[in-house]
Amino acid sequence: MGSPVREMMMNTVFRSLALITALLPAMAFAGVSTVAVNGEVSTQCSGGIVQGGDSVFALGVMVDTATDLLLDNLSAPPKTIVGAFCNSASTITVAATPMTPAEFTGAPPSGFSDAVDYTTTASGWTTHPAVFTTDAASNPNATQKEPAAFSGVITVAVSAFTPVGGSALRMVADPNYVGRITITLAAAS
């Protein structure tokens, strides 16, 4: 037998070795498992809302009351669309219809027009505005592409009003000439 201190040290070493030996098989056979988390965000675009809720370009009286010719200085303040977004690359497309009388029907008499052409632009979504002219044979700039997800303000304006058939034509009387402008945001394909 040895000294009590030596015996106590040996017992401590043996206990430590036994503990380490007991843990080694567990550590040697330990494995790692990985669990993934995934989800989906579908492509979405929202056209927003017209700021202030007023979505009408009110031109008022459109003709010179002395001549009944369409005024050459017709204008209206632009409309601002807020809250628009697309969470991916997108396109903005603008389309419009000529302004036509709500009540007058039939063909206009000789020397008169019953429709007004104009140009509308939608800017702020892309570097170049989307532009549509109602009397154009084609409107190649009516659709513009935004290459990334985007949210922002779209400004819609109207300009260049002309009577269908020429500026020398008088306008048929009607209390409400109406045209329609459509702005479409869509995910780019």
Summary of the structure (lengths in Angstrom):
residues: 189
radius of gyration: 36.8
end to end distance: 88.0
largest distance: 133.8
contacts: 458
relative contact order: 0.23
helix: 15%
strand: 36%
